[in-house]
Amino acid sequence: MILERVRQLPQERQDAIAAEMEFLLDHDPGAGLLTPEQEAELVRRLAEPDKQYLSHQDVHAYFAAKYGQ
């Protein structure tokens, strides 16, 4: 997931990415990048930064290894 990759970057790089995203959101009158549901999910996940989430690929690999494909 992209957020996990960003969280692994140095803080100054995270700040630069956040500033760029904020600029894009503030200066794109066309449409938001996220649906309200996606934005709510993002807010929920960012509220728990230490919680680990599995990607679809990780879940698939786990079950493939456990039960076969």
PQR file with spaces between the fields and no chain letter, atoms N, CA, C, O and H, PARSE charges and radii, in Angstrom:
ATOM       1  N    MET     1       0.839   -1.164    0.000 -0.4000 1.5000
ATOM       2  CA   MET     1       0.000    0.000    0.000 -0.0000 2.0000
ATOM       3  C    MET     1       0.894    1.240    0.000  0.5500 1.7000
ATOM       4  O    MET     1       1.968    1.251    0.601 -0.5500 1.4000
ATOM       5  N    ILE     2       0.448    2.236   -0.655 -0.4000 1.5000
ATOM       6  CA   ILE     2       1.243    3.449   -0.822 -0.0000 2.0000
ATOM       7  C    ILE     2       1.514    4.132    0.514  0.5500 1.7000
ATOM       8  O    ILE     2       2.621    4.619    0.745 -0.5500 1.4000
ATOM       9  H    ILE     2      -0.424    2.227   -1.144  0.4000 1.0000
ATOM      10  N    LEU     3       0.521    4.174    1.393 -0.4000 1.5000
ATOM      11  CA   LEU     3       0.729    4.839    2.680 -0.0000 2.0000
ATOM      12  C    LEU     3       1.821    4.166    3.494  0.5500 1.7000
ATOM      13  O    LEU     3       2.600    4.840    4.167 -0.5500 1.4000
ATOM      14  H    LEU     3      -0.379    3.778    1.206  0.4000 1.0000
ATOM      15  N    GLU     4       1.883    2.873    3.438 -0.4000 1.5000
ATOM      16  CA   GLU     4       2.942    2.158    4.154 -0.0000 2.0000
ATOM      17  C    GLU     4       4.314    2.535    3.595  0.5500 1.7000
ATOM      18  O    GLU     4       5.268    2.708    4.353 -0.5500 1.4000
ATOM      19  H    GLU     4       1.251    2.325    2.891  0.4000 1.0000
ATOM      20  N    ARG     5       4.410    2.658    2.302 -0.4000 1.5000
ATOM      21  CA   ARG     5       5.681    3.052    1.689 -0.0000 2.0000
ATOM      22  C    ARG     5       6.071    4.456    2.119  0.5500 1.7000
ATOM      23  O    ARG     5       7.238    4.724    2.405 -0.5500 1.4000
ATOM      24  H    ARG     5       3.635    2.518    1.686  0.4000 1.0000
ATOM      25  N    VAL     6       5.090    5.354    2.164 -0.4000 1.5000
ATOM      26  CA   VAL     6       5.370    6.732    2.563 -0.0000 2.0000
ATOM      27  C    VAL     6       5.814    6.772    4.022  0.5500 1.7000
ATOM      28  O    VAL     6       6.739    7.507    4.367 -0.5500 1.4000
ATOM      29  H    VAL     6       4.142    5.136    1.931  0.4000 1.0000
ATOM      30  N    ARG     7       5.164    5.990    4.880 -0.4000 1.5000
ATOM      31  CA   ARG     7       5.527    5.972    6.304 -0.0000 2.0000
ATOM      32  C    ARG     7       6.959    5.490    6.529  0.5500 1.7000
ATOM      33  O    ARG     7       7.551    5.794    7.565 -0.5500 1.4000
ATOM      34  H    ARG     7       4.412    5.392    4.599  0.4000 1.0000
ATOM      35  N    GLN     8       7.509    4.764    5.603 -0.4000 1.5000
ATOM      36  CA   GLN     8       8.867    4.255    5.753 -0.0000 2.0000
ATOM      37  C    GLN     8       9.922    5.272    5.332  0.5500 1.7000
ATOM      38  O    GLN     8      11.114    5.065    5.560 -0.5500 1.4000
ATOM      39  H    GLN     8       7.028    4.518    4.762  0.4000 1.0000
ATOM      40  N    LEU     9       9.493    6.353    4.729 -0.4000 1.5000
ATOM      41  CA   LEU     9      10.426    7.392    4.287 -0.0000 2.0000
ATOM      42  C    LEU     9      10.826    8.275    5.458  0.5500 1.7000
ATOM      43  O    LEU     9      10.124    8.326    6.468 -0.5500 1.4000
ATOM      44  H    LEU     9       8.524    6.521    4.545  0.4000 1.0000
ATOM      45  N    PRO    10      11.962    8.979    5.328 -0.5600 1.5000
ATOM      46  CA   PRO    10      12.340    9.945    6.365  0.2800 2.0000
ATOM      47  C    PRO    10      11.250   11.015    6.512  0.5500 1.7000
ATOM      48  O    PRO    10      10.538   11.325    5.558 -0.5500 1.4000
ATOM      49  N    GLN    11      11.136   11.566    7.710 -0.4000 1.5000
ATOM      50  CA   GLN    11      10.067   12.530    7.998 -0.0000 2.0000
ATOM      51  C    GLN    11      10.061   13.713    7.036  0.5500 1.7000
ATOM      52  O    GLN    11       8.992   14.166    6.626 -0.5500 1.4000
ATOM      53  H    GLN    11      11.715   11.314    8.485  0.4000 1.0000
ATOM      54  N    GLU    12      11.236   14.219    6.673 -0.4000 1.5000
ATOM      55  CA   GLU    12      11.264   15.374    5.761 -0.0000 2.0000
ATOM      56  C    GLU    12      10.689   15.011    4.396  0.5500 1.7000
ATOM      57  O    GLU    12      10.062   15.850    3.750 -0.5500 1.4000
ATOM      58  H    GLU    12      12.103   13.851    7.006  0.4000 1.0000
ATOM      59  N    ARG    13      10.891   13.784    3.953 -0.4000 1.5000
ATOM      60  CA   ARG    13      10.323   13.338    2.669 -0.0000 2.0000
ATOM      61  C    ARG    13       8.808   13.166    2.793  0.5500 1.7000
ATOM      62  O    ARG    13       8.064   13.497    1.870 -0.5500 1.4000
ATOM      63  H    ARG    13      11.401   13.102    4.478  0.4000 1.0000
ATOM      64  N    GLN    14       8.355   12.650    3.933 -0.4000 1.5000
ATOM      65  CA   GLN    14       6.917   12.526    4.172 -0.0000 2.0000
ATOM      66  C    GLN    14       6.253   13.897    4.146  0.5500 1.7000
ATOM      67  O    GLN    14       5.176   14.063    3.575 -0.5500 1.4000
ATOM      68  H    GLN    14       8.958   12.381    4.683  0.4000 1.0000
ATOM      69  N    ASP    15       6.904   14.879    4.770 -0.4000 1.5000
ATOM      70  CA   ASP    15       6.374   16.238    4.787 -0.0000 2.0000
ATOM      71  C    ASP    15       6.278   16.817    3.379  0.5500 1.7000
ATOM      72  O    ASP    15       5.304   17.492    3.046 -0.5500 1.4000
ATOM      73  H    ASP    15       7.779   14.744    5.234  0.4000 1.0000
ATOM      74  N    ALA    16       7.291   16.553    2.553 -0.4000 1.5000
ATOM      75  CA   ALA    16       7.279   17.055    1.175 -0.0000 2.0000
ATOM      76  C    ALA    16       6.138   16.420    0.379  0.5500 1.7000
ATOM      77  O    ALA    16       5.463   17.100   -0.394 -0.5500 1.4000
ATOM      78  H    ALA    16       8.083   16.005    2.824  0.4000 1.0000
ATOM      79  N    ILE    17       5.928   15.135    0.567 -0.4000 1.5000
ATOM      80  CA   ILE    17       4.838   14.448   -0.140 -0.0000 2.0000
ATOM      81  C    ILE    17       3.490   14.984    0.330  0.5500 1.7000
ATOM      82  O    ILE    17       2.591   15.208   -0.481 -0.5500 1.4000
ATOM      83  H    ILE    17       6.477   14.582    1.194  0.4000 1.0000
ATOM      84  N    ALA    18       3.350   15.191    1.643 -0.4000 1.5000
ATOM      85  CA   ALA    18       2.101   15.734    2.177 -0.0000 2.0000
ATOM      86  C    ALA    18       1.830   17.133    1.615  0.5500 1.7000
ATOM      87  O    ALA    18       0.694   17.457    1.268 -0.5500 1.4000
ATOM      88  H    ALA    18       4.081   15.009    2.301  0.4000 1.0000
ATOM      89  N    ALA    19       2.866   17.951    1.529 -0.4000 1.5000
ATOM      90  CA   ALA    19       2.706   19.305    0.986 -0.0000 2.0000
ATOM      91  C    ALA    19       2.295   19.252   -0.479  0.5500 1.7000
ATOM      92  O    ALA    19       1.457   20.037   -0.922 -0.5500 1.4000
ATOM      93  H    ALA    19       3.789   17.689    1.811  0.4000 1.0000
ATOM      94  N    GLU    20       2.879   18.334   -1.224 -0.4000 1.5000
ATOM      95  CA   GLU    20       2.529   18.189   -2.644 -0.0000 2.0000
ATOM      96  C    GLU    20       1.082   17.733   -2.802  0.5500 1.7000
ATOM      97  O    GLU    20       0.354   18.240   -3.655 -0.5500 1.4000
ATOM      98  H    GLU    20       3.560   17.695   -0.864  0.4000 1.0000
ATOM      99  N    MET    21       0.674   16.781   -1.983 -0.4000 1.5000
ATOM     100  CA   MET    21      -0.710   16.304   -2.039 -0.0000 2.0000
ATOM     101  C    MET    21      -1.681   17.428   -1.672  0.5500 1.7000
ATOM     102  O    MET    21      -2.719   17.597   -2.311 -0.5500 1.4000
ATOM     103  H    MET    21       1.265   16.369   -1.290  0.4000 1.0000
ATOM     104  N    GLU    22      -1.331   18.195   -0.634 -0.4000 1.5000
ATOM     105  CA   GLU    22      -2.183   19.300   -0.220 -0.0000 2.0000
ATOM     106  C    GLU    22      -2.310   20.332   -1.345  0.5500 1.7000
ATOM     107  O    GLU    22      -3.400   20.844   -1.604 -0.5500 1.4000
ATOM     108  H    GLU    22      -0.487   18.059   -0.115  0.4000 1.0000
ATOM     109  N    PHE    23      -1.199   20.632   -2.005 -0.4000 1.5000
ATOM     110  CA   PHE    23      -1.223   21.566   -3.128 -0.0000 2.0000
ATOM     111  C    PHE    23      -2.159   21.053   -4.231  0.5500 1.7000
ATOM     112  O    PHE    23      -2.983   21.805   -4.752 -0.5500 1.4000
ATOM     113  H    PHE    23      -0.314   20.217   -1.795  0.4000 1.0000
ATOM     114  N    LEU    24      -2.025   19.780   -4.577 -0.4000 1.5000
ATOM     115  CA   LEU    24      -2.868   19.210   -5.624 -0.0000 2.0000
ATOM     116  C    LEU    24      -4.347   19.283   -5.249  0.5500 1.7000
ATOM     117  O    LEU    24      -5.189   19.614   -6.084 -0.5500 1.4000
ATOM     118  H    LEU    24      -1.356   19.169   -4.153  0.4000 1.0000
ATOM     119  N    LEU    25      -4.656   18.977   -4.003 -0.4000 1.5000
ATOM     120  CA   LEU    25      -6.049   19.019   -3.563 -0.0000 2.0000
ATOM     121  C    LEU    25      -6.592   20.442   -3.551  0.5500 1.7000
ATOM     122  O    LEU    25      -7.748   20.672   -3.907 -0.5500 1.4000
ATOM     123  H    LEU    25      -3.972   18.708   -3.325  0.4000 1.0000
ATOM     124  N    ASP    26      -5.758   21.398   -3.140 -0.4000 1.5000
ATOM     125  CA   ASP    26      -6.203   22.793   -3.070 -0.0000 2.0000
ATOM     126  C    ASP    26      -6.327   23.448   -4.433  0.5500 1.7000
ATOM     127  O    ASP    26      -7.101   24.392   -4.591 -0.5500 1.4000
ATOM     128  H    ASP    26      -4.819   21.211   -2.851  0.4000 1.0000
ATOM     129  N    HIS    27      -5.575   22.967   -5.432 -0.4000 1.5000
ATOM     130  CA   HIS    27      -5.526   23.643   -6.722 -0.0000 2.0000
ATOM     131  C    HIS    27      -6.157   22.858   -7.860  0.5500 1.7000
ATOM     132  O    HIS    27      -5.964   23.200   -9.027 -0.5500 1.4000
ATOM     133  H    HIS    27      -4.946   22.200   -5.304  0.4000 1.0000
ATOM     134  N    ASP    28      -6.896   21.828   -7.545 -0.4000 1.5000
ATOM     135  CA   ASP    28      -7.580   21.051   -8.578 -0.0000 2.0000
ATOM     136  C    ASP    28      -9.081   21.191   -8.374  0.5500 1.7000
ATOM     137  O    ASP    28      -9.700   20.395   -7.667 -0.5500 1.4000
ATOM     138  H    ASP    28      -7.053   21.550   -6.597  0.4000 1.0000
ATOM     139  N    PRO    29      -9.666   22.225   -9.008 -0.5600 1.5000
ATOM     140  CA   PRO    29     -11.090   22.449   -8.795  0.2800 2.0000
ATOM     141  C    PRO    29     -11.972   21.415   -9.489  0.5500 1.7000
ATOM     142  O    PRO    29     -13.184   21.390   -9.278 -0.5500 1.4000
ATOM     143  N    GLY    30     -11.369   20.564  -10.312 -0.4000 1.5000
ATOM     144  CA   GLY    30     -12.152   19.587  -11.062 -0.0000 2.0000
ATOM     145  C    GLY    30     -12.881   18.599  -10.177  0.5500 1.7000
ATOM     146  O    GLY    30     -14.111   18.597  -10.129 -0.5500 1.4000
ATOM     147  H    GLY    30     -10.384   20.584  -10.483  0.4000 1.0000
ATOM     148  N    ALA    31     -12.147   17.772   -9.484 -0.4000 1.5000
ATOM     149  CA   ALA    31     -12.760   16.760   -8.632 -0.0000 2.0000
ATOM     150  C    ALA    31     -11.744   16.329   -7.591  0.5500 1.7000
ATOM     151  O    ALA    31     -10.535   16.432   -7.798 -0.5500 1.4000
ATOM     152  H    ALA    31     -11.148   17.775   -9.522  0.4000 1.0000
ATOM     153  N    GLY    32     -12.248   15.854   -6.486 -0.4000 1.5000
ATOM     154  CA   GLY    32     -11.377   15.331   -5.451 -0.0000 2.0000
ATOM     155  C    GLY    32     -10.749   14.028   -5.923  0.5500 1.7000
ATOM     156  O    GLY    32     -11.294   13.334   -6.781 -0.5500 1.4000
ATOM     157  H    GLY    32     -13.231   15.771   -6.318  0.4000 1.0000
ATOM     158  N    LEU    33      -9.611   13.710   -5.358 -0.4000 1.5000
ATOM     159  CA   LEU    33      -8.929   12.480   -5.734 -0.0000 2.0000
ATOM     160  C    LEU    33      -9.551   11.269   -5.065  0.5500 1.7000
ATOM     161  O    LEU    33      -9.425   10.153   -5.570 -0.5500 1.4000
ATOM     162  H    LEU    33      -9.167   14.273   -4.660  0.4000 1.0000
ATOM     163  N    LEU    34     -10.222   11.470   -3.935 -0.4000 1.5000
ATOM     164  CA   LEU    34     -10.806   10.364   -3.192 -0.0000 2.0000
ATOM     165  C    LEU    34     -12.314   10.552   -3.074  0.5500 1.7000
ATOM     166  O    LEU    34     -12.814   11.675   -3.012 -0.5500 1.4000
ATOM     167  H    LEU    34     -10.324   12.376   -3.525  0.4000 1.0000
ATOM     168  N    THR    35     -13.026    9.428   -3.044 -0.4000 1.5000
ATOM     169  CA   THR    35     -14.449    9.492   -2.746 -0.0000 2.0000
ATOM     170  C    THR    35     -14.597    9.773   -1.253  0.5500 1.7000
ATOM     171  O    THR    35     -13.635    9.592   -0.506 -0.5500 1.4000
ATOM     172  H    THR    35     -12.619    8.516   -3.094  0.4000 1.0000
ATOM     173  N    PRO    36     -15.751   10.201   -0.802 -0.5600 1.5000
ATOM     174  CA   PRO    36     -15.929   10.404    0.639  0.2800 2.0000
ATOM     175  C    PRO    36     -15.642    9.135    1.454  0.5500 1.7000
ATOM     176  O    PRO    36     -15.106    9.212    2.559 -0.5500 1.4000
ATOM     177  N    GLU    37     -15.999    7.981    0.908 -0.4000 1.5000
ATOM     178  CA   GLU    37     -15.740    6.716    1.593 -0.0000 2.0000
ATOM     179  C    GLU    37     -14.237    6.451    1.695  0.5500 1.7000
ATOM     180  O    GLU    37     -13.750    6.013    2.737 -0.5500 1.4000
ATOM     181  H    GLU    37     -16.435    7.918    0.010  0.4000 1.0000
ATOM     182  N    GLN    38     -13.509    6.715    0.613 -0.4000 1.5000
ATOM     183  CA   GLN    38     -12.064    6.522    0.625 -0.0000 2.0000
ATOM     184  C    GLN    38     -11.390    7.494    1.594  0.5500 1.7000
ATOM     185  O    GLN    38     -10.460    7.127    2.312 -0.5500 1.4000
ATOM     186  H    GLN    38     -13.905    7.071   -0.233  0.4000 1.0000
ATOM     187  N    GLU    39     -11.864    8.718    1.604 -0.4000 1.5000
ATOM     188  CA   GLU    39     -11.294    9.707    2.518 -0.0000 2.0000
ATOM     189  C    GLU    39     -11.538    9.290    3.974  0.5500 1.7000
ATOM     190  O    GLU    39     -10.640    9.413    4.806 -0.5500 1.4000
ATOM     191  H    GLU    39     -12.620    9.017    1.021  0.4000 1.0000
ATOM     192  N    ALA    40     -12.735    8.803    4.287 -0.4000 1.5000
ATOM     193  CA   ALA    40     -13.040    8.339    5.646 -0.0000 2.0000
ATOM     194  C    ALA    40     -12.138    7.172    6.029  0.5500 1.7000
ATOM     195  O    ALA    40     -11.654    7.109    7.159 -0.5500 1.4000
ATOM     196  H    ALA    40     -13.465    8.703    3.611  0.4000 1.0000
ATOM     197  N    GLU    41     -11.908    6.257    5.108 -0.4000 1.5000
ATOM     198  CA   GLU    41     -11.031    5.119    5.371 -0.0000 2.0000
ATOM     199  C    GLU    41      -9.600    5.588    5.605  0.5500 1.7000
ATOM     200  O    GLU    41      -8.921    5.081    6.497 -0.5500 1.4000
ATOM     201  H    GLU    41     -12.301    6.308    4.190  0.4000 1.0000
ATOM     202  N    LEU    42      -9.145    6.532    4.827 -0.4000 1.5000
ATOM     203  CA   LEU    42      -7.796    7.081    4.989 -0.0000 2.0000
ATOM     204  C    LEU    42      -7.648    7.740    6.360  0.5500 1.7000
ATOM     205  O    LEU    42      -6.653    7.522    7.052 -0.5500 1.4000
ATOM     206  H    LEU    42      -9.696    6.944    4.102  0.4000 1.0000
ATOM     207  N    VAL    43      -8.620    8.532    6.745 -0.4000 1.5000
ATOM     208  CA   VAL    43      -8.588    9.188    8.056 -0.0000 2.0000
ATOM     209  C    VAL    43      -8.566    8.137    9.165  0.5500 1.7000
ATOM     210  O    VAL    43      -7.815    8.271   10.132 -0.5500 1.4000
ATOM     211  H    VAL    43      -9.427    8.710    6.183  0.4000 1.0000
ATOM     212  N    ARG    44      -9.383    7.096    9.029 -0.4000 1.5000
ATOM     213  CA   ARG    44      -9.435    6.037   10.037 -0.0000 2.0000
ATOM     214  C    ARG    44      -8.085    5.344   10.171  0.5500 1.7000
ATOM     215  O    ARG    44      -7.606    5.107   11.280 -0.5500 1.4000
ATOM     216  H    ARG    44      -9.992    6.987    8.244  0.4000 1.0000
ATOM     217  N    ARG    45      -7.478    5.022    9.040 -0.4000 1.5000
ATOM     218  CA   ARG    45      -6.197    4.322    9.077 -0.0000 2.0000
ATOM     219  C    ARG    45      -5.061    5.203    9.578  0.5500 1.7000
ATOM     220  O    ARG    45      -4.187    4.727   10.302 -0.5500 1.4000
ATOM     221  H    ARG    45      -7.867    5.214    8.139  0.4000 1.0000
ATOM     222  N    LEU    46      -5.060    6.463    9.210 -0.4000 1.5000
ATOM     223  CA   LEU    46      -4.015    7.365    9.672 -0.0000 2.0000
ATOM     224  C    LEU    46      -4.128    7.644   11.172  0.5500 1.7000
ATOM     225  O    LEU    46      -3.148    8.022   11.813 -0.5500 1.4000
ATOM     226  H    LEU    46      -5.771    6.850    8.622  0.4000 1.0000
ATOM     227  N    ALA    47      -5.324    7.457   11.724 -0.4000 1.5000
ATOM     228  CA   ALA    47      -5.506    7.669   13.161 -0.0000 2.0000
ATOM     229  C    ALA    47      -4.808    6.585   13.974  0.5500 1.7000
ATOM     230  O    ALA    47      -4.553    6.769   15.164 -0.5500 1.4000
ATOM     231  H    ALA    47      -6.120    7.151   11.203  0.4000 1.0000
ATOM     232  N    GLU    48      -4.497    5.455   13.338 -0.4000 1.5000
ATOM     233  CA   GLU    48      -3.806    4.347   14.005 -0.0000 2.0000
ATOM     234  C    GLU    48      -2.530    4.018   13.237  0.5500 1.7000
ATOM     235  O    GLU    48      -2.462    2.984   12.572 -0.5500 1.4000
ATOM     236  H    GLU    48      -4.704    5.305   12.371  0.4000 1.0000
ATOM     237  N    PRO    49      -1.505    4.891   13.318 -0.5600 1.5000
ATOM     238  CA   PRO    49      -0.317    4.707   12.476  0.2800 2.0000
ATOM     239  C    PRO    49       0.488    3.446   12.782  0.5500 1.7000
ATOM     240  O    PRO    49       1.229    2.967   11.924 -0.5500 1.4000
ATOM     241  N    ASP    50       0.355    2.904   13.984 -0.4000 1.5000
ATOM     242  CA   ASP    50       1.141    1.722   14.331 -0.0000 2.0000
ATOM     243  C    ASP    50       0.462    0.422   13.931  0.5500 1.7000
ATOM     244  O    ASP    50       1.085   -0.639   13.976 -0.5500 1.4000
ATOM     245  H    ASP    50      -0.247    3.293   14.681  0.4000 1.0000
ATOM     246  N    LYS    51      -0.788    0.487   13.545 -0.4000 1.5000
ATOM     247  CA   LYS    51      -1.514   -0.716   13.165 -0.0000 2.0000
ATOM     248  C    LYS    51      -1.043   -1.183   11.793  0.5500 1.7000
ATOM     249  O    LYS    51      -0.913   -0.384   10.865 -0.5500 1.4000
ATOM     250  H    LYS    51      -1.294    1.349   13.509  0.4000 1.0000
ATOM     251  N    GLN    52      -0.792   -2.462   11.677 -0.4000 1.5000
ATOM     252  CA   GLN    52      -0.316   -3.027   10.418 -0.0000 2.0000
ATOM     253  C    GLN    52      -1.498   -3.557    9.602  0.5500 1.7000
ATOM     254  O    GLN    52      -2.365   -4.247   10.138 -0.5500 1.4000
ATOM     255  H    GLN    52      -0.898   -3.111   12.431  0.4000 1.0000
ATOM     256  N    TYR    53      -1.531   -3.241    8.332 -0.4000 1.5000
ATOM     257  CA   TYR    53      -2.558   -3.720    7.424 -0.0000 2.0000
ATOM     258  C    TYR    53      -1.908   -4.635    6.398  0.5500 1.7000
ATOM     259  O    TYR    53      -0.785   -4.389    5.957 -0.5500 1.4000
ATOM     260  H    TYR    53      -0.827   -2.680    7.897  0.4000 1.0000
ATOM     261  N    LEU    54      -2.607   -5.676    6.028 -0.4000 1.5000
ATOM     262  CA   LEU    54      -2.103   -6.607    5.022 -0.0000 2.0000
ATOM     263  C    LEU    54      -2.611   -6.203    3.650  0.5500 1.7000
ATOM     264  O    LEU    54      -3.754   -5.772    3.502 -0.5500 1.4000
ATOM     265  H    LEU    54      -3.519   -5.876    6.386  0.4000 1.0000
ATOM     266  N    SER    55      -1.769   -6.343    2.667 -0.4000 1.5000
ATOM     267  CA   SER    55      -2.198   -6.087    1.300 -0.0000 2.0000
ATOM     268  C    SER    55      -2.950   -7.305    0.766  0.5500 1.7000
ATOM     269  O    SER    55      -2.879   -8.391    1.341 -0.5500 1.4000
ATOM     270  H    SER    55      -0.840   -6.694    2.787  0.4000 1.0000
ATOM     271  N    HIS    56      -3.649   -7.118   -0.308 -0.4000 1.5000
ATOM     272  CA   HIS    56      -4.347   -8.227   -0.951 -0.0000 2.0000
ATOM     273  C    HIS    56      -3.354   -9.324   -1.338  0.5500 1.7000
ATOM     274  O    HIS    56      -3.644  -10.511   -1.185 -0.5500 1.4000
ATOM     275  H    HIS    56      -3.706   -6.235   -0.776  0.4000 1.0000
ATOM     276  N    GLN    57      -2.189   -8.924   -1.836 -0.4000 1.5000
ATOM     277  CA   GLN    57      -1.171   -9.900   -2.232 -0.0000 2.0000
ATOM     278  C    GLN    57      -0.700  -10.720   -1.035  0.5500 1.7000
ATOM     279  O    GLN    57      -0.479  -11.925   -1.161 -0.5500 1.4000
ATOM     280  H    GLN    57      -1.954   -7.960   -1.961  0.4000 1.0000
ATOM     281  N    ASP    58      -0.543  -10.079    0.130 -0.4000 1.5000
ATOM     282  CA   ASP    58      -0.112  -10.796    1.328 -0.0000 2.0000
ATOM     283  C    ASP    58      -1.153  -11.826    1.762  0.5500 1.7000
ATOM     284  O    ASP    58      -0.816  -12.959    2.107 -0.5500 1.4000
ATOM     285  H    ASP    58      -0.722   -9.100    0.233  0.4000 1.0000
ATOM     286  N    VAL    59      -2.406  -11.420    1.740 -0.4000 1.5000
ATOM     287  CA   VAL    59      -3.484  -12.346    2.124 -0.0000 2.0000
ATOM     288  C    VAL    59      -3.542  -13.504    1.137  0.5500 1.7000
ATOM     289  O    VAL    59      -3.671  -14.660    1.540 -0.5500 1.4000
ATOM     290  H    VAL    59      -2.679  -10.500    1.460  0.4000 1.0000
ATOM     291  N    HIS    60      -3.448  -13.202   -0.135 -0.4000 1.5000
ATOM     292  CA   HIS    60      -3.489  -14.246   -1.160 -0.0000 2.0000
ATOM     293  C    HIS    60      -2.318  -15.214   -0.986  0.5500 1.7000
ATOM     294  O    HIS    60      -2.498  -16.429   -1.064 -0.5500 1.4000
ATOM     295  H    HIS    60      -3.343  -12.263   -0.463  0.4000 1.0000
ATOM     296  N    ALA    61      -1.138  -14.685   -0.755 -0.4000 1.5000
ATOM     297  CA   ALA    61       0.038  -15.539   -0.575 -0.0000 2.0000
ATOM     298  C    ALA    61      -0.107  -16.414    0.653  0.5500 1.7000
ATOM     299  O    ALA    61       0.285  -17.580    0.626 -0.5500 1.4000
ATOM     300  H    ALA    61      -0.992  -13.697   -0.692  0.4000 1.0000
ATOM     301  N    TYR    62      -0.661  -15.879    1.728 -0.4000 1.5000
ATOM     302  CA   TYR    62      -0.855  -16.667    2.941 -0.0000 2.0000
ATOM     303  C    TYR    62      -1.771  -17.865    2.683  0.5500 1.7000
ATOM     304  O    TYR    62      -1.443  -19.000    3.031 -0.5500 1.4000
ATOM     305  H    TYR    62      -0.980  -14.931    1.750  0.4000 1.0000
ATOM     306  N    PHE    63      -2.931  -17.590    2.064 -0.4000 1.5000
ATOM     307  CA   PHE    63      -3.884  -18.672    1.830 -0.0000 2.0000
ATOM     308  C    PHE    63      -3.394  -19.640    0.763  0.5500 1.7000
ATOM     309  O    PHE    63      -3.671  -20.837    0.835 -0.5500 1.4000
ATOM     310  H    PHE    63      -3.198  -16.669    1.782  0.4000 1.0000
ATOM     311  N    ALA    64      -2.666  -19.127   -0.225 -0.4000 1.5000
ATOM     312  CA   ALA    64      -2.102  -20.021   -1.242 -0.0000 2.0000
ATOM     313  C    ALA    64      -1.095  -20.973   -0.605  0.5500 1.7000
ATOM     314  O    ALA    64      -1.065  -22.161   -0.926 -0.5500 1.4000
ATOM     315  H    ALA    64      -2.441  -18.155   -0.283  0.4000 1.0000
ATOM     316  N    ALA    65      -0.271  -20.445    0.302 -0.4000 1.5000
ATOM     317  CA   ALA    65       0.727  -21.286    0.970 -0.0000 2.0000
ATOM     318  C    ALA    65       0.048  -22.287    1.910  0.5500 1.7000
ATOM     319  O    ALA    65       0.488  -23.431    2.029 -0.5500 1.4000
ATOM     320  H    ALA    65      -0.295  -19.480    0.564  0.4000 1.0000
ATOM     321  N    LYS    66      -1.002  -21.859    2.561 -0.4000 1.5000
ATOM     322  CA   LYS    66      -1.677  -22.709    3.544 -0.0000 2.0000
ATOM     323  C    LYS    66      -2.562  -23.767    2.882  0.5500 1.7000
ATOM     324  O    LYS    66      -2.578  -24.920    3.311 -0.5500 1.4000
ATOM     325  H    LYS    66      -1.359  -20.930    2.465  0.4000 1.0000
ATOM     326  N    TYR    67      -3.295  -23.378    1.840 -0.4000 1.5000
ATOM     327  CA   TYR    67      -4.292  -24.264    1.237 -0.0000 2.0000
ATOM     328  C    TYR    67      -3.997  -24.647   -0.208  0.5500 1.7000
ATOM     329  O    TYR    67      -4.706  -25.469   -0.787 -0.5500 1.4000
ATOM     330  H    TYR    67      -3.282  -22.441    1.491  0.4000 1.0000
ATOM     331  N    GLY    68      -2.975  -24.069   -0.785 -0.4000 1.5000
ATOM     332  CA   GLY    68      -2.673  -24.314   -2.195 -0.0000 2.0000
ATOM     333  C    GLY    68      -3.571  -23.466   -3.071  0.5500 1.7000
ATOM     334  O    GLY    68      -4.570  -22.910   -2.617 -0.5500 1.4000
ATOM     335  H    GLY    68      -2.399  -23.401   -0.314  0.4000 1.0000
ATOM     336  N    GLN    69      -3.194  -23.379   -4.335 -0.4000 1.5000
ATOM     337  CA   GLN    69      -3.985  -22.529   -5.241 -0.0000 2.0000
ATOM     338  C    GLN    69      -5.001  -23.324   -5.902  0.5500 1.7000
ATOM     339  O    GLN    69      -5.772  -22.798   -6.704 -0.5500 1.4000
ATOM     340  H    GLN    69      -2.381  -23.831   -4.704  0.4000 1.0000
